């Protein structure tokens, strides 16, 4: 079984083949997703909200992400494993290197960080030291207090231009994947077409190269608020494996997200 890599995701992008990814935080779900053919599992700091019941991702620590990364990495073979760098764990170069190393030692193949141009030096430093990086733009939940809530980003010409510039700068700095969260679908399409690297969307419309959902949202078991851009695949199938396979199928065919799970400009 060939492990999914940045190169294989890039090949999919180049061939116009869409790919499906999910978050997971434990060995049982991670193995099931791996077996079903999910290309990438993110140990997101969303774990603060969906596992710990917090109202934001801010309380999550590096130790917690490392613990869940170990659980996921030890039970998967094919899928790529990406671990989130939590809030304030990449504020200085020293902190960044130490914390990224902890997540890589726990089994991550890549780390993900939220932010624009201000992160470029940090990204270059990590890549130079052998740590692949995934960027994250749009609604970056660690900045919820700056945004004044979980709000759609990138609406209006100036915000859209800013987001496209940030994406291009991050790519130049060395990110190998980019997550776009909660932005208008036409903007996400422009970003995906402007970048060489694969772009993964959540609440960003159907024209990104890949899609990601928080696993609890796609299974309809989220305790709190369920975002409108998600879809309950368990309700449609009644079986977790079938739900994941249907999600993969709909992403690959360009059926998910549909217009009702997307935002306009
Ligand atoms: O923390 C997370 O799960 C994420 C995804 C929603 C992309 O960042």
Boltz pocket constraint, residues with backbone or C-beta under 6 A from the ligand:
constraints:
  - pocket:
      binder: B
      contacts: [[A, 23], [A, 42], [A, 43], [A, 44], [A, 45], [A, 46], [A, 47], [A, 84], [A, 179], [A, 181], [A, 202], [A, 212], [A, 213], [A, 214]]
      max_distance: 6.0
